[in-house]
């Protein structure tokens, strides 16, 4: 919606709202006064009839030759006087005719039958039981208006007339008021309200068009100046015409300066683009940048060697043209873009016509705006898996492992002695407790954890030496359930809910169960300890094609951006009493299983770790050992 349209709608809405509010206030006042007047007139009519009735009864009774001797005879005489008194009936008709809302005035006896009425057809019938007009007038004016225009009801003002000798009234005067007649009296006000609303709307519409045209006339000229700036043309300072405001003149002058700066910035951008392209040409890896519409805008010269096409030929082409989804490389990249899931060091084989196949490490990074998370573009980087950069990464891992080896001796000594003592006392405790199935199960769990911890310590000692992996088919779902059960008691102490989402498809890999359990446990415990105020920690296991993934997500404070590149470094920790060994150990275990570990975090919302492994084949799942069962660091 354009700014001019929004301005017009705002003016119309403002004027109509003001008129609507004033009309509603006026209608409220008129309706309130009218309802009070109707009630007062009905009461006055009842009082007038009462006064005349008493007078007529006294006069006619005094004129009788023999006065009544008791109350019953007196009431019978009175009833006969009311039924036969034509002057009283005429009074009822005249009183009803003087009111525009009254439909009937009747006098009924003790038995509830009408003795006389302004409507002769109702004489002798039982008086109608109508809603009380006084109770109805206690509603809000808007409720009464709704009743009047949606219902066809009559309301009454009932006035009793009796004697001191008995509690029940002898006569009852009923004044019936019609809601239909009352609605007719309010109809002119409603028509006035509708007419005022229609006139205000038309006036507001005309005013909106006039004001918007006057207000946006200078903006149209400014828009034309901006278009010329975008085309690289100059904007003259003498463009404002006579009678233009000082503000518009100043803005036009600033636009002229902005146009000069824009041309300079565009020249700088062209020069910067050239520098970036020269920088990309010197990189060993291929870097390609796509815009938000997935069109290629930047590519290094090395892309020609990898993709076998000239980069100038590829500029402006879509992602699906540069990397077709029918190829393994294109499938990985397009899947990452469509699912908005970054890819890091994914191994893909690239078949090139006339050349040997190349094994590439693919990285796909999604460029997003903060905090809207709107995608601004995609950066794809490709590098040879056997290149010098990959070798440098391995050297970095070796440096980490070498640092761990300097710590293992002292740590192992401090841990193994308590472990041996615990194991010895556990055996003594087991012999004393005797044969109790439940206790034996609990003791068995403790014993198995001590054995696993002992092996972890031994593995820790051999951190930088070749490790004999006890390869077997490991069901990651069962392993995650065990980890969730193991950490649940500690998690409950900090109000952390641990949820294991296993999925429907089994996720089995070939690996060392104890080491994999330790790797997952380290990440899960980090998540539990990070949520000091409670929260939800989710462990998800999924199989996707040839990969099995374990995702651990917490709702902790997150990892600051400046620290995310250090979390796998040995001795690095953000906890006051942390050792900085857990994630380094997890990193090595994942590396020993030819897997990858990635981490994403958002400050204040939590951290997510992905552990990816190759799924076990059918032969491996059936129990056949692969050719190599030993991995070296």
Buried (B, 14 or more C-beta within 10 A) or exposed (E): EEEBEEBBBEBBEEBBEEBBEEBEEBBBEBBBEBBEEBBEBBBBBBBBBBEBBEEBBEEBBEEEEEEBEEEEEBBEBBBEBBBEBEEBBEBBBEBBEEBEBBBBBBBBBBEEBBBBBBBEEBBEEEBBEBEEBBEBBEEEBEEBBEBBEEEEBBBBBBBEBEEEEEEEBBBBBBBBBBBEBBBEBBEEBBEBBEEBBEEBBEBBBEBBBEEBEEEBEBEEBBEEBBEBBEEEEEBEEEBBEEEBEEEBBEBBBEBBEBBEEBBEEEEEEEEEEEEBBEEBEEBEBBBBBBBEEBBBEBBBBBBBEBBEEEBEEBEEBEBBEBBEBEBBBBBBBBBBBEEEEBBBBBEBEBEEEEEEEBEBBBBBBBBEEEEEEEBEBBBBBBBBBEBEBBEEEEEEBEEBBEBBBEBBEEBBEEBBEEBEEBBEEBEEEBEEEEEEEEEBEEBEEBBEEBEBBBBBBEBBBBBBEEBEBEBBBBBBBBBBBBBBEBBBEEBEEBEBBBEBEBEEEBBBBBBBBBBBBBBBBBBBBBBBBBBEEEBBBBBBBBBEEEBBBBBBBBBBBBBEEEEBEEBBBBEBBBEEEBEBBBBBBBBBBBBBBBBBBBBBBBEEEBBBBBBBBBBBEEEBBEEEEEEEEEBEB
